[in-house]
Amino acid sequence: MTVEDFFRLTLRNIGVLLVSVLVCVGIAFGYYKMQTPIYQAKALGYVSVSGNTDSEGNPVAIASGNQSLQMDKAATYVSLFKTRAVGQGIIDQLNLKDASPDALAAGLVATVDGNAPVIYVSTTNADPRLASDIANAAVKSAAAEARKLDTGGRENVQPVTVLVPYQEALAPGAPVAPVLKKFLIVGFGVGIFLGYVIAFLRFRADTRVRTVEDVEKKLETPVFAVLPNSKALQREKGGVLPEPNSFTEREALRKLRTNLRFLDIDNPPRVIVVTSAIPAEGKSTVSGNLARVLARSGQKTLLIDADLRRPVVHTEFDVDGSVGLTQLLTGRVALDDVVQKSSVRNLHILPAGQIPPNPSELLGSRRMDQLLKELRKEYFVILDAPPVLPVTDATLLARLTDGALIVVSSGTSRLEVLGRAFDSMRSVDAKVLGTVLNKVSTKRIARIAYGDAEYGYGSGYGYGSKYGYGANYGYGYGEIPTPEEDENTPEVELPDADSPVVATESHGRRVARRRAEDA
């Protein structure tokens, strides 16, 4: 994993990391509150030189070397604080009947000052007052034990050096343990670790499609267009198909139209199926917008609602849906009776009509095959078909057409689901022309976290980016043509009369031409 991958992993799972840290820090704080406070008390002892004595016990003054002697003796006396005798002395002084002398001695910490013959004695206890009493008693007990060792237990002999209490310990006001900061740091560290473990496991288990690279490398199929997650490219339930007005949305649809037309220059598709692996991926919206943008380029287009289970095309274009494909296939009406003109020039609609009890049989029938062969002579035909996996309708239709266009919802569709849909198509020798990556987030944070949806790398070339196809950086003079202007754009027919591909004059040239005419 590269640094860039790690950075993206962090951005994708920032919520998981925050929750993990908060939970672990909360647990650490709760554990801290459950701990018993521990207090520390410190007393000081001083090693003093009283002088030498003769054979009769009389002191003899030492001319020099007192400091060195004191330091040597202080280092010797430190070891006395860990003895059982000192522990027993503390018990006797404080009347601690239930205490163990070894335990008391083990709890003492004695050190010598590096610059003076001073011994620091500290101890800890849950009772601050008892902690100070034990520290003070420890100095006295060690002093008595040192005198006994230096005189050999003789009371009438004056030792050369003595350990005397220098500074008594006071009852501490604040505990030294537990330390809240340490608990919080440990909790934070554990939270970060667990958060990244969870993030990595999610990363390994996440098979959702987000970029073109995901589709083209793992499914080995081209992506014709990347459609942004925009309200203008989504239809409300029961509502008409909205009109995309921004340059980003319109250019994405134009790219889909262009890539579809130039899929095979010698034998371009004339009848295609638009479907998806599962419901709610936007296949009806994509088919409606594709039909509309094809028609506006001058291509005579017929949009057929081949979803005989949940038809929506008649609602999208606000046409009568009571009579349509079902009645046509059963021979109850003629073709001219059910094909309706829409509000878009060159776009005709064939609604689903009555919902039949046997949709698959009707769509896979010989009559359907004959109908499509007849329609392809006059129209570019787009069939809005049901999803592939729930029913067999789309696979049956794909066999009768030039191929299928699979709509993939970014961040929702999973590779294993798409793989099953592709296998279903290939199992009946149906051709998959390519895919459309739909509902791609255009937010900068999403492009950084998951990579650019269109190119699979970085975020510098996405829609709306500095160098991309954002509305502020359009072609020509930066003006965005309205649907009416686009509809009235001059058309140039290519030589192939059987499958005309229409080239439109760019908006920038149109503006320049108008200015020249005005001049």
C-alpha positions in Angstrom: 0.0 0.0 0.0 1.4 3.4 -1.1 1.3 6.6 0.9 -1.5 7.8 -1.5 -3.5 4.6 -0.8 -3.1 5.1 2.9 -4.2 8.7 2.7 -7.3 7.6 0.7 -8.0 4.8 3.1 -8.0 7.4 5.9 -10.3 9.7 4.1 -12.8 6.9 3.3 -12.9 5.7 6.8 -12.6 8.9 8.8 -15.9 8.3 10.5 -14.8 4.8 11.5 -11.6 6.2 12.9 -13.3 8.9 14.9 -15.8 6.5 16.4 -13.1 4.0 17.2 -11.0 6.7 18.9 -14.0 8.1 20.8 -15.0 4.6 22.1 -11.5 3.6 23.2 -10.9 7.0 24.9 -14.2 6.7 26.6 -13.4 3.2 27.8 -10.0 4.4 29.0 -11.6 7.3 30.9 -14.1 4.9 32.5 -11.3 2.5 33.6 -9.4 5.5 35.0 -12.4 6.5 37.1 -12.6 3.0 38.5 -9.0 3.1 39.8 -8.1 3.8 43.5 -6.1 7.0 43.9 -2.6 6.5 45.1 -0.7 9.2 47.1 3.0 9.6 47.5 4.9 11.0 50.5 8.6 11.9 50.6 10.8 12.4 53.7 14.5 13.4 53.9 17.3 12.1 56.1 20.7 13.6 56.6 24.0 11.8 57.3 25.9 13.7 59.9 29.5 13.3 61.1 29.7 13.3 65.0 33.6 12.5 65.1 35.7 9.5 66.1 36.1 8.1 69.5 39.0 6.7 71.4 39.1 3.3 73.2 37.2 4.9 76.1 34.4 6.3 73.9 35.6 9.9 73.8 35.2 11.7 70.5 38.2 12.6 68.4 37.9 15.4 65.8 38.5 14.5 62.1 40.6 17.1 60.4 39.4 16.5 56.8 37.4 14.2 54.5 34.1 14.6 56.3 32.1 15.2 53.1 33.5 12.1 51.4 32.8 10.0 54.5 29.2 11.3 54.7 28.6 10.4 51.1 30.0 6.9 51.5 27.9 6.3 54.5 24.8 7.7 52.8 25.2 5.1 50.0 25.6 2.4 52.6 22.5 3.5 54.6 20.3 3.4 51.5 20.3 -0.4 51.4 19.0 -0.5 55.0 15.6 0.8 53.9 14.8 -2.5 52.1 15.5 -4.7 55.1 13.0 -6.5 57.2 14.3 -4.8 60.4 13.4 -1.4 59.0 9.9 -2.6 58.0 9.4 -4.0 61.5 10.5 -0.7 63.0 7.8 1.1 61.0 5.2 -1.4 62.3 6.3 -0.9 65.9 6.2 2.9 65.6 2.8 3.1 63.9 1.2 0.1 65.5 0.4 -1.5 62.1 -0.6 -5.0 63.4 -1.9 -6.4 60.1 1.0 -5.1 58.0 3.9 -7.2 56.7 7.5 -5.9 57.4 8.7 -7.2 54.1 5.9 -5.6 52.2 6.4 -2.2 53.9 10.2 -2.4 53.2 9.5 -3.3 49.6 7.3 -0.3 49.2 10.1 2.2 50.2 12.2 3.9 47.6 15.4 5.4 48.9 18.0 7.4 46.9 21.0 9.6 47.7 21.4 13.1 46.5 24.4 13.4 44.2 25.7 16.6 45.7 24.9 16.2 49.4 24.7 13.4 52.0 20.9 13.5 51.9 18.7 10.4 51.5 15.3 10.8 49.9 12.7 8.2 51.1 9.3 8.0 49.4 6.4 5.6 49.7 2.9 5.3 48.2 -0.4 4.5 49.8 -4.2 4.9 49.1 -4.3 6.9 52.4 -2.4 10.2 52.1 -1.9 10.6 55.8 -0.6 7.0 56.3 1.8 7.5 53.4 3.4 10.5 55.1 3.6 8.6 58.5 5.3 5.6 56.9 7.9 7.8 55.1 8.7 9.6 58.4 8.8 6.3 60.4 11.1 4.7 57.7 13.8 7.4 58.3 13.7 6.9 62.0 13.7 3.1 61.8 16.7 3.2 59.3 18.6 5.6 61.5 18.2 3.3 64.5 19.3 0.3 62.5 22.3 2.2 61.2 23.4 3.2 64.7 23.0 -0.4 65.9 25.2 -1.6 63.0 27.9 1.1 63.5 28.3 0.6 67.2 27.8 -3.1 67.2 24.8 -2.7 69.4 26.7 -0.9 72.2 24.7 1.9 73.7 27.7 3.7 75.2 29.6 4.1 72.0 29.2 7.2 69.9 29.2 6.4 66.1 31.2 8.5 63.7 28.2 9.1 61.4 24.6 9.2 62.2 21.4 9.3 60.1 19.0 11.9 61.4 15.6 13.0 60.1 16.0 16.2 58.1 12.6 17.0 56.6 9.4 15.2 57.5 6.9 14.2 54.9 3.6 16.0 54.7 0.3 14.5 53.7 0.1 14.8 49.9 -2.9 16.8 48.5 -3.1 15.1 45.1 -2.7 11.5 43.9 0.2 10.5 41.8 -1.7 7.6 40.2 -3.7 6.9 38.1 -2.6 9.6 35.6 -5.5 10.6 33.4 -3.2 11.7 30.6 -1.6 8.3 30.3 -4.9 6.6 30.2 -6.2 8.9 27.5 -3.0 8.5 25.4 -3.3 4.7 25.6 -7.0 4.9 24.7 -6.2 7.1 21.7 -3.5 4.8 20.5 -5.6 1.7 20.8 -8.5 3.5 19.1 -6.3 4.5 16.1 -5.0 1.0 15.8 -8.4 -0.7 15.9 -9.8 2.0 13.6 -7.2 1.2 10.9 -7.7 -2.5 11.4 -11.4 -2.1 10.8 -10.7 0.3 7.9 -8.3 -2.2 6.2 -10.8 -5.0 6.6 -13.5 -2.9 5.1 -11.2 -2.0 2.3 -10.5 -5.6 1.6 -14.1 -6.5 1.7 -15.4 -3.5 -0.3 -16.3 -4.6 -3.8 -18.4 -1.6 -4.8 -17.7 0.0 -8.1 -16.5 3.6 -7.9 -14.2 4.4 -10.9 -13.8 3.5 -14.6 -10.8 1.5 -13.6 -12.9 -0.8 -11.4 -15.1 -1.6 -14.4 -12.7 -1.8 -17.2 -10.0 -3.8 -15.4 -12.1 -6.2 -13.3 -15.1 -6.6 -15.7 -13.1 -6.1 -19.0 -15.7 -3.9 -20.6 -15.5 -0.3 -21.7 -17.2 2.6 -19.9 -19.0 4.9 -22.4 -19.7 7.7 -20.0 -19.5 8.9 -16.4 -22.7 10.7 -15.3 -22.5 12.9 -12.2 -24.8 12.5 -9.2 -27.1 15.3 -10.1 -30.8 16.0 -9.4 -31.1 16.9 -13.1 -30.1 13.4 -14.0 -32.5 11.7 -11.6 -36.2 11.4 -11.8 -38.5 11.7 -8.8 -40.9 8.8 -8.4 -43.9 9.4 -10.6 -42.4 12.6 -12.1 -41.3 13.6 -15.6 -37.7 13.3 -16.7 -35.9 16.6 -15.7 -34.0 18.6 -18.2 -30.2 18.7 -17.5 -29.1 22.3 -17.8 -25.5 22.4 -16.5 -22.6 22.0 -18.9 -21.3 19.0 -16.8 -24.4 17.0 -17.2 -25.0 17.8 -20.8 -21.4 17.1 -21.8 -21.5 13.8 -20.0 -24.6 12.8 -22.1 -23.0 14.0 -25.3 -20.0 11.8 -24.5 -22.3 8.8 -24.1 -23.9 9.6 -27.4 -20.6 10.0 -29.2 -19.0 6.9 -27.8 -22.0 4.9 -28.7 -22.1 6.1 -32.2 -18.4 5.5 -32.9 -18.4 2.1 -31.2 -18.1 0.5 -34.7 -17.7 2.9 -37.6 -18.4 0.3 -40.2 -21.4 -1.2 -38.5 -22.7 1.2 -35.8 -25.5 -0.1 -33.5 -29.1 0.8 -34.4 -31.0 -1.1 -31.7 -29.7 -1.3 -28.2 -31.0 -2.4 -24.8 -30.4 -0.2 -21.7 -30.5 -2.2 -18.5 -28.8 -2.7 -15.2 -27.8 -5.6 -12.9 -30.4 -4.8 -10.2 -33.1 -2.2 -9.7 -32.6 1.4 -8.7 -29.4 2.0 -10.6 -30.9 4.6 -12.9 -31.3 2.7 -16.2 -34.6 4.3 -17.1 -33.2 7.8 -16.5 -30.1 7.0 -18.6 -32.2 5.5 -21.4 -34.5 8.6 -21.5 -31.6 11.1 -21.5 -29.7 9.1 -24.1 -32.8 9.0 -26.4 -33.3 12.8 -25.9 -29.7 13.7 -26.6 -29.6 11.5 -29.7 -32.9 13.0 -31.0 -31.6 16.6 -30.5 -28.5 15.8 -32.6 -30.8 15.1 -35.5 -31.0 11.3 -35.1 -34.6 10.0 -35.5 -34.9 8.1 -32.3 -37.5 5.7 -30.8 -37.6 5.0 -27.1 -39.4 1.8 -26.3 -40.5 1.0 -22.8 -39.7 -2.7 -22.7 -40.1 -3.0 -19.0 -43.5 -4.6 -19.1 -43.4 -5.1 -15.3 -42.8 -1.6 -14.0 -43.1 0.8 -17.0 -42.0 4.4 -16.4 -41.2 5.8 -19.8 -44.7 7.2 -20.4 -44.4 9.0 -17.1 -40.9 10.4 -17.9 -42.2 12.0 -21.1 -45.7 12.7 -20.0 -47.4 10.6 -22.8 -50.4 8.2 -22.7 -49.3 4.8 -21.5 -52.5 2.9 -21.7 -51.8 1.4 -25.1 -48.3 0.4 -26.2 -45.9 -2.5 -26.8 -48.0 -5.2 -25.2 -51.0 -4.5 -27.5 -48.7 -4.2 -30.5 -47.1 -7.6 -29.9 -50.4 -9.3 -29.4 -51.7 -7.8 -32.7 -54.5 -5.7 -31.3 -53.1 -2.4 -32.6 -50.9 -1.2 -35.4 -47.5 0.4 -35.0 -48.7 3.8 -36.1 -51.4 3.7 -33.4 -48.9 3.3 -30.5 -45.8 5.3 -31.5 -46.2 8.8 -30.0 -44.3 12.0 -30.6 -42.7 13.6 -27.6 -42.0 17.3 -26.9 -38.4 16.7 -28.2 -37.9 17.0 -31.9 -37.0 13.6 -33.6 -37.9 11.7 -30.4 -40.8 9.2 -30.5 -42.1 7.1 -27.6 -43.5 3.6 -27.6 -45.0 3.0 -24.1 -45.3 -0.4 -22.5 -49.0 -0.4 -22.5 -51.0 -2.9 -20.5 -49.0 -5.0 -18.1 -49.2 -8.7 -19.4 -49.1 -11.9 -17.3 -46.2 -13.2 -19.5 -43.7 -10.4 -20.2 -40.7 -12.7 -21.0 -42.7 -14.7 -23.6 -43.8 -11.5 -25.4 -40.3 -9.9 -25.4 -38.6 -13.0 -26.6 -41.2 -13.8 -29.3 -40.6 -13.9 -33.0 -43.0 -11.0 -33.4 -40.7 -8.9 -31.2 -37.8 -9.8 -33.4 -39.6 -8.8 -36.5 -40.8 -5.6 -35.0 -37.2 -4.5 -34.1 -36.0 -5.4 -37.6 -38.7 -3.2 -39.0 -38.0 -0.3 -36.6 -34.3 -0.2 -37.1 -34.8 0.8 -40.8 -36.3 4.1 -39.7 -35.2 4.8 -36.1 -32.3 4.5 -33.7 -34.1 2.3 -31.2 -33.5 2.3 -27.5 -35.2 -0.3 -25.3 -35.6 0.5 -21.6 -35.5 -3.1 -20.2 -35.9 -4.5 -16.7 -32.8 -5.4 -14.6 -30.9 -8.5 -15.7 -30.7 -10.5 -12.5 -34.3 -10.4 -11.2 -35.9 -11.5 -14.5 -34.8 -12.8 -17.9 -36.4 -10.0 -20.0 -33.2 -8.0 -20.7 -31.1 -11.1 -21.7 -33.9 -12.1 -24.2 -34.0 -8.6 -25.7 -30.2 -8.4 -25.9 -30.2 -11.4 -28.2 -32.5 -9.6 -30.6 -30.6 -6.3 -30.6 -27.1 -5.0 -31.4 -26.2 -5.3 -27.7 -26.9 -4.1 -24.2 -25.7 -1.0 -22.3 -25.3 -1.8 -18.6 -25.9 1.1 -16.2 -23.7 0.8 -13.1 -24.5 2.9 -10.0 -21.2 4.3 -8.5 -20.7 3.4 -4.9 -23.7 1.1 -4.9 -23.1 -1.6 -7.5 -20.9 -4.5 -6.5 -18.5 -6.3 -8.7 -19.8 -9.8 -7.9 -23.4 -8.7 -8.7 -22.2 -7.1 -12.0 -20.2 -10.2 -12.8 -23.3 -12.4 -12.5 -25.2 -10.0 -14.7 -22.5 -10.2 -17.4 -22.4 -14.0 -17.1 -26.2 -14.1 -17.7 -25.8 -12.1 -20.9 -22.9 -14.1 -22.2 -24.7 -17.4 -21.4 -27.2 -16.6 -24.1 -24.7 -15.1 -26.5 -26.0 -11.6 -25.9 -23.5 -8.8 -26.6 -22.6 -6.3 -23.9 -21.6 -3.1 -25.7 -20.4 -1.3 -22.6 -21.4 0.3 -19.4 -22.4 3.7 -18.0 -21.0 4.7 -14.6 -24.0 6.6 -13.1 -24.5 8.7 -10.0 -20.8 9.6 -9.5 -20.2 12.0 -6.7 -18.6 15.2 -7.9 -17.6 16.4 -4.4 -13.9 17.1 -4.1 -13.5 15.0 -0.9 -15.0 12.0 -2.7 -12.7 12.3 -5.7 -9.7 12.6 -3.4 -10.8 9.6 -1.2 -11.7 7.2 -4.0 -9.7 8.6 -7.0 -11.2 10.3 -9.9 -14.2 8.3 -11.1 -13.5 8.8 -14.8 -9.8 8.1 -14.9 -9.2 6.1 -11.8 -6.3 8.4 -10.7 -6.0 11.5 -8.5 -8.6 14.3 -8.5 -7.1 16.8 -10.9 -9.1 15.9 -14.0 -12.6 15.2 -12.8 -15.8 17.1 -13.8 -15.8 20.6 -12.4 -12.1 20.5 -11.6 -9.6 23.2 -12.8 -8.7 21.4 -16.0 -11.8 19.3 -16.6 -15.1 20.0 -18.2 -16.6 22.3 -15.6 -19.2 24.9 -16.6 -16.7 27.7 -16.1 -14.2 26.2 -18.5 -16.5 25.2 -21.4 -15.7 25.4 -25.1 -15.8 28.5 -27.2 -16.5 31.6 -25.1 -17.6 29.7 -22.0 -21.3 30.0 -22.7 -23.6 27.0 -22.2 -26.1 26.4 -24.9 -29.7 25.9 -23.8 -31.7 22.9 -24.9 -33.5 25.1 -27.5 -30.2 26.3 -29.0 -28.9 22.7 -29.1 -32.1 21.6 -30.8 -31.7 24.2 -33.5 -28.0 23.5 -34.2 -27.2 22.9 -37.9 -26.7 19.3 -38.8 -24.1 17.7 -41.1 -24.8 14.2 -42.3 -21.9 11.8 -42.7 -21.7 9.8 -46.0 -23.2 6.5 -44.6 -26.9 7.0 -45.3 -27.9 3.7 -43.6 -26.6 4.9 -40.2 -26.2 8.7 -40.3 -24.0 10.2 -37.6 -24.7 13.8 -37.2 -22.0 16.4 -36.3 -23.1 19.6 -34.8 -21.5 23.0 -35.2 -19.7 23.9 -31.9 -21.3 26.6 -29.8 -18.1 28.6 -29.8 -18.1 28.7 -33.6 -21.8 29.6 -33.6 -21.1 32.6 -31.4 -18.2 33.7 -33.6 -20.3 33.3 -36.8 -23.2 35.4 -35.3 -20.8 38.1 -34.3 -19.3 38.1 -37.8 -22.8 38.4 -39.3 -23.7 41.2 -37.0 -20.5 43.1 -37.9 
